[in-house]
Amino acid sequence: MNPYILATLMFTLGLGTTITFMSSHWLLAWMGLEINTLAIIPIMIKSQHPRAVEATTKYFLTQATAAAMLLFAASTNAWLTGQWGLEEMTHPLPTTMMTLALAMKMGLAPLHTWLPEVLQGLDLITGLILSTWQKLAPFILIMQIHPTNSLILITLGLSSTLAGGWGGLNQTQLRKILAYSSIAHLGWMILVLQFSPQLSLLALLTYFIMTFSAFMTFQLNKTTNINMLATSWTKAPALTALSPLLLFSLGGLPPLTGFMPKWLILQELSKQDLAPLATIAALSALLSLFFYLRLSYAMTLTMAPNNLTATPPWRLPSNNLTLPLAISLTAALALLPLAPAAMATLTP
C-alpha cells in the first residue's frame, strides 16, 4: 500500500476515535464510529488474500448492523425524551438497545462470534489495531450510559469471561486464541464498569499493554499457530524466555502486571456484595489460564523436530528485541508494585 494512503488512513482512524471521545451528541458519536470503521477497512483488505476479503466483509457487516442499531436507539431516545445528548439516556428501552449495539461493536459475548473469525483472516499488526484501538470508542460510549442498565452489563460481562475462556480451549490458531483472550478481558472490564469506571480504565490500559506485547512477540517470531511456537527459540532466544511470563501475565497470575486489575476487580465486586459473581469470574479466569499454559508449554518446554525445515533458523542471526516491545514487555511483567498506588487513587 502507498505510504501516503496508509498515513491518511491511520490519521482518519485516530480522527474517528477522537470525534467519538469529544462528542456529547449521539449523531456526532455515531459519525466518529463510522469514520473509524471506514478507515480500517482498506487497512484490513490490503493483502488482497481471500481470507482477508472474507474477514473484512464480516467485519463491515457486523459494524454496519451495530451502527444502524445505535442510530435507531439514539433516534428512539430522542423520540421518547426529546434529547440527543449522551448523558440523557434515561429511558430503559433505548439504553438497552444502545448497550447491545456497543457490545456488538466491541465483541462482547453473546455478540462475539464475529471477532475470532475476523481476527483469523488478518495479519498480526492489523489484528493488534482491531484488538486495541478499535475497542476504545465503543468502550468510552458504554462508560457514559452505564448507570441505568446494571443487569445487562453484568450479564454481558459474565458471559464474556466464560465465552472467552471456553472458546479458547479448543483453538490451535494464535490469532483466534488472542481473540478469545480479548473477549474475556473485556468481560472483566464490563463487570466492574458500573461500580468503578476508573478501575475499568485501569484494566483496559493493562490489557492494551499486554496485548501489544503478545501480538508483537508473535509478529517478531512470525508464528501463527501453536506448532510454529516450538521453533521460536531458534529465532529469538531472549524473547522466547520472557514469553511464558507474558502469557502468565495475560492469564492474571501473581506477581505479574495482569494480576493487578483482576485482583482489584474481585475486591470491588466483593465490596458490592457480589461474592458469587466474583467467584464465577475468578473460576472463568482459570479457563483462560489453561490455554495460556498450553502456549507457554509449546513455546519453551517442547523441542522442535530436527528436520531440514527447522534447522535454517539456527544459522541465521537471531531476532533482537525492538525498543517498543522491550518497554511494553517490561510494563506487562513488572507493574504489580504500583497496585497500592492504584488502589489509593481509585478509592473515593
C-alpha positions in Angstrom: 0.0 0.0 0.0 1.2 3.5 -0.8 2.7 5.1 2.4 0.7 8.3 1.8 -2.6 6.4 1.6 -1.6 4.4 4.7 -0.7 7.5 6.7 -4.1 9.1 5.6 -6.0 6.0 6.8 -4.2 5.9 10.1 -4.8 9.6 10.6 -8.5 9.1 9.8 -8.6 6.1 12.2 -7.3 8.4 15.0 -9.7 11.2 14.0 -12.8 8.9 14.2 -12.0 7.8 17.7 -11.2 11.4 18.7 -14.5 12.7 17.4 -16.3 10.0 19.4 -14.3 10.9 22.5 -15.2 14.6 22.2 -18.9 14.2 21.3 -21.8 15.0 23.6 -24.4 14.4 20.8 -25.4 10.9 19.6 -25.1 11.8 15.9 -21.6 13.0 16.3 -20.7 9.9 18.3 -22.2 7.7 15.5 -20.2 9.7 12.9 -17.0 9.1 14.7 -17.7 5.3 14.9 -18.5 5.2 11.2 -15.3 7.1 10.2 -13.4 4.6 12.4 -15.0 1.6 10.6 -14.5 3.1 7.1 -10.8 3.9 7.8 -9.8 0.4 9.0 -11.5 -1.5 6.1 -8.8 -0.7 3.5 -6.1 -1.5 6.0 -7.7 -4.9 6.7 -8.1 -5.8 3.0 -4.7 -4.5 1.8 -3.2 -8.0 1.4 -5.9 -9.0 -1.2 -5.9 -12.5 0.2 -9.3 -14.3 0.1 -9.3 -14.8 3.9 -8.6 -11.1 4.4 -11.5 -10.2 2.0 -13.8 -12.6 3.9 -12.8 -11.2 7.3 -13.2 -7.6 6.1 -16.7 -8.4 4.7 -17.7 -10.0 8.0 -16.3 -7.0 9.9 -18.1 -4.5 7.7 -21.5 -6.3 8.0 -21.2 -6.6 11.8 -20.1 -3.0 12.3 -22.8 -1.7 9.9 -25.5 -3.6 11.8 -24.3 -2.3 15.2 -24.1 1.3 13.8 -27.6 1.1 12.4 -28.8 -0.3 15.8 -27.0 2.5 17.6 -28.6 5.2 15.4 -32.0 3.6 15.9 -31.5 3.6 19.6 -30.4 7.2 19.6 -33.5 8.2 17.4 -35.8 6.3 19.7 -34.3 8.0 22.8 -34.8 11.4 21.1 -38.4 10.5 20.2 -39.2 9.4 23.8 -37.3 12.0 25.8 -36.7 14.8 23.3 -32.9 14.7 24.0 -29.9 13.8 21.8 -27.3 14.2 24.5 -25.1 11.2 25.6 -26.0 11.9 29.2 -29.7 11.9 28.5 -30.2 8.2 28.1 -32.9 7.8 30.8 -35.4 5.5 29.1 -34.6 1.8 29.6 -35.6 0.6 26.0 -33.1 2.8 24.0 -30.5 2.4 26.7 -30.7 -1.4 26.4 -30.6 -1.2 22.6 -27.6 1.1 22.7 -25.7 -1.1 25.2 -26.3 -4.1 22.9 -25.2 -2.2 19.8 -21.9 -1.1 21.5 -21.4 -4.6 22.8 -21.6 -5.9 19.3 -19.1 -3.3 18.1 -16.6 -4.4 20.8 -17.3 -8.1 20.5 -18.8 -8.9 23.9 -20.5 -12.3 24.4 -23.1 -13.3 23.3 -22.5 -10.9 20.3 -18.8 -12.0 20.0 -18.9 -14.7 17.2 -17.6 -12.4 14.5 -14.4 -11.4 16.4 -12.3 -14.7 16.2 -13.3 -15.2 12.5 -12.3 -11.7 11.6 -9.1 -11.7 13.5 -8.1 -15.1 12.0 -8.2 -13.5 8.5 -5.9 -10.6 9.2 -2.2 -10.2 9.7 -0.9 -9.7 13.3 -0.4 -5.9 13.1 -3.9 -5.2 11.7 -5.2 -7.7 14.3 -3.5 -5.6 17.0 -5.2 -2.4 15.9 -8.5 -4.3 15.8 -8.0 -5.7 19.4 -6.9 -2.4 21.0 -7.6 0.9 19.2 -11.0 -0.2 17.8 -12.3 -1.0 21.3 -11.7 2.5 22.6 -14.6 4.5 21.1 -17.4 2.0 21.9 -15.9 1.5 25.4 -16.0 5.2 26.2 -19.6 5.4 25.0 -20.7 2.5 27.1 -19.0 4.1 30.1 -21.2 7.2 29.7 -24.5 5.4 29.5 -23.9 2.7 32.2 -25.9 3.9 35.3 -29.3 2.7 34.2 -28.6 -0.8 32.9 -26.8 -2.7 35.7 -28.3 -6.2 35.0 -27.5 -6.2 31.3 -23.9 -5.1 31.9 -23.4 -7.9 34.5 -24.9 -10.5 32.0 -22.6 -9.3 29.2 -19.5 -9.2 31.4 -20.1 -12.7 32.9 -21.0 -14.3 29.6 -17.9 -12.7 28.0 -15.5 -14.0 30.7 -17.0 -17.5 30.3 -17.1 -17.5 26.5 -13.6 -16.1 26.3 -12.3 -18.9 28.5 -14.3 -21.8 26.9 -13.9 -20.6 23.3 -10.1 -20.5 23.5 -9.6 -24.0 24.9 -10.1 -25.8 21.6 -8.0 -23.5 19.4 -4.7 -24.0 17.7 -4.5 -20.7 15.8 -2.8 -17.9 17.8 -5.0 -15.2 16.4 -8.2 -17.0 17.4 -6.7 -17.6 20.9 -5.9 -13.9 21.2 -9.4 -13.0 20.1 -11.0 -15.1 22.8 -8.5 -13.6 25.3 -9.7 -10.2 24.2 -13.3 -11.2 24.8 -12.5 -12.5 28.3 -10.6 -9.3 29.2 -13.4 -7.1 28.0 -15.8 -9.1 30.1 -13.8 -8.3 33.3 -13.9 -4.6 32.4 -17.6 -4.6 31.8 -18.3 -6.4 35.0 -16.9 -3.6 37.2 -17.8 -0.7 34.9 -20.9 0.5 36.8 -19.2 0.2 40.2 -15.8 1.8 39.4 -15.3 3.3 35.9 -11.7 4.2 36.9 -10.9 0.6 37.6 -12.3 -0.4 34.2 -10.0 2.1 32.5 -7.0 0.7 34.5 -8.0 -2.8 33.3 -8.2 -1.5 29.7 -4.8 0.1 30.0 -3.1 -3.1 31.3 -5.0 -5.2 28.6 -3.6 -2.8 25.9 0.0 -3.2 27.2 -0.2 -7.0 27.5 -1.9 -7.4 24.1 0.6 -5.2 22.3 3.4 -7.3 23.8 1.8 -10.6 22.8 1.0 -9.5 19.2 4.5 -8.0 18.7 6.1 -11.2 20.1 4.3 -13.4 17.6 5.0 -10.9 14.8 8.7 -11.0 15.6 8.7 -14.8 15.6 6.4 -15.0 12.5 4.2 -17.5 14.3 0.5 -18.0 13.6 -0.3 -21.4 15.2 0.8 -23.5 18.2 3.0 -25.8 16.2 5.2 -22.9 14.9 5.8 -21.8 18.5 8.2 -24.8 19.0 10.8 -23.3 16.7 10.6 -19.8 18.1 13.6 -20.3 20.4 15.9 -20.6 17.3 14.6 -17.2 16.1 14.6 -15.1 19.2 16.0 -16.9 22.3 15.7 -14.0 24.8 12.1 -13.2 23.7 11.2 -16.9 24.0 12.5 -17.0 27.6 10.3 -14.0 28.5 7.2 -15.1 26.6 5.8 -17.5 29.2 5.9 -14.7 31.8 3.9 -12.5 29.4 1.4 -15.3 28.8 1.0 -15.8 32.6 0.5 -12.1 33.0 -2.3 -12.2 30.4 -3.8 -15.1 32.5 -3.6 -12.9 35.6 -1.0 -14.8 37.7 0.7 -13.0 40.5 3.3 -11.4 40.8 2.8 -10.1 37.2 1.0 -7.0 35.9 -2.1 -8.9 34.7 -2.9 -9.9 38.3 -3.4 -6.2 39.4 -6.7 -5.5 37.5 -8.2 -8.9 38.3 -7.3 -8.5 42.0 -8.8 -5.0 42.2 -11.9 -6.0 40.3 -12.5 -9.0 42.5 -12.0 -6.8 45.6 -14.5 -4.2 44.2 -17.1 -6.9 43.4 -16.8 -8.3 46.9 -17.3 -4.8 48.4 -20.5 -4.6 46.4 -21.8 -7.8 48.0 -21.4 -9.7 44.7 -19.2 -12.5 46.0 -20.9 -15.2 43.9 -20.3 -13.1 40.8 -16.7 -12.6 41.8 -16.3 -16.4 42.4 -17.6 -17.3 38.9 -15.4 -14.6 37.3 -12.3 -15.9 39.1 -13.1 -19.5 38.1 -13.6 -18.4 34.5 -10.1 -16.9 34.6 -8.7 -20.4 35.1 -10.1 -21.5 31.7 -8.1 -18.7 30.1 -5.1 -19.6 32.1 -5.2 -23.2 30.8 -4.7 -22.2 27.2 -2.0 -19.6 28.1 -0.2 -22.5 29.8 -0.6 -24.6 26.6 1.0 -21.8 24.6 3.9 -21.3 27.1 4.5 -25.1 27.2 4.6 -25.3 23.4 6.9 -22.3 23.2 9.6 -23.1 25.8 9.2 -26.7 27.1 9.0 -28.6 23.8 11.9 -29.2 21.4 11.3 -28.7 17.7 12.0 -31.8 15.5 15.4 -31.5 13.9 14.3 -31.8 10.3 15.6 -29.8 7.4 12.9 -27.1 7.6 13.7 -26.5 11.3 17.5 -26.1 11.0 18.0 -23.0 8.9 16.9 -20.5 11.6 19.8 -21.8 13.8 22.3 -20.4 11.2 20.7 -17.0 10.8 21.2 -14.1 13.2 18.5 -14.2 15.9 15.8 -11.5 16.1 16.6 -8.9 18.6 14.0 -7.2 20.9 12.8 -3.9 19.5 12.6 -0.9 21.9 8.8 -0.6 21.9 8.5 -4.3 22.5 11.1 -4.2 25.3 9.3 -1.3 27.0 5.8 -3.0 26.7 7.2 -6.3 27.9 8.7 -4.7 31.0 5.3 -2.9 31.7 3.4 -6.2 31.1 5.5 -8.0 33.6 6.5 -5.6 36.4 3.7 -3.1 37.1 2.2 -5.0 40.1 4.2 -2.9 42.7 2.1 0.1 41.5 -1.1 -1.7 42.8 -1.1 0.1 46.2 -0.9 3.5 44.4 -3.7 2.4 42.0 -5.9 1.4 45.0 -5.2 4.7 46.7 -6.2 6.6 43.5 -9.3 4.5 42.9 -10.6 4.6 46.5 -13.0 7.6 46.8 
